[in-house]
Amino acid sequence: MAFEEFTLKRRPVMDTPMVSILKQGTIGLNGVCYEKFFKKHKYVIFLYDKENNTIAIRLTNEASGNTYNIRVSRGGRLANISAIAFLKYYKIPYKEGSKSYTCSWNSKENMLEIELGKK
C-alpha cells in the first residue's frame, strides 16, 4: 500500500482583504475588505479592463444610473453587491462556483482592483 500525504490548500490570512465572485452573481466582501474600504460608502460603480482581465470597483455615496447598492450583513461585518448584469455583460464566469480573490487598493484612481487571473 502506498500512502500519499495530504497537502492543505493555501488559505488566505484572516487579515487580508478578499473579494469573492459568488455563483449567484454577487460580489462578496470579507470583513477586512468591507471595514477597510467600503464601510463609509453606500454605492459602487463597476469597471472592467479586458486586456488585463481586471475588475475595478469605484466607491461613491452618490446614487446614479450606474451605481449598485452595497448590501451589508445583519452583523455589519460582511457585504455583497449584486453584479449579475455586469458579470454577464463582460462574460466573467460565475455559475461554476464561488471563487475568492485578493484585491488591492488603487489610491491614484480611488478604486479597488481584482485581478481575475490571480487568486
Helices and strands as residue ranges (DSSP letters): E 18-21, E 26-29, H 31-33, I 34-38, E 43-49, E 54-60, E 68-69, E 71-72, E 79-82, H 84-89, E 99-102, E 104-106, E 111-115
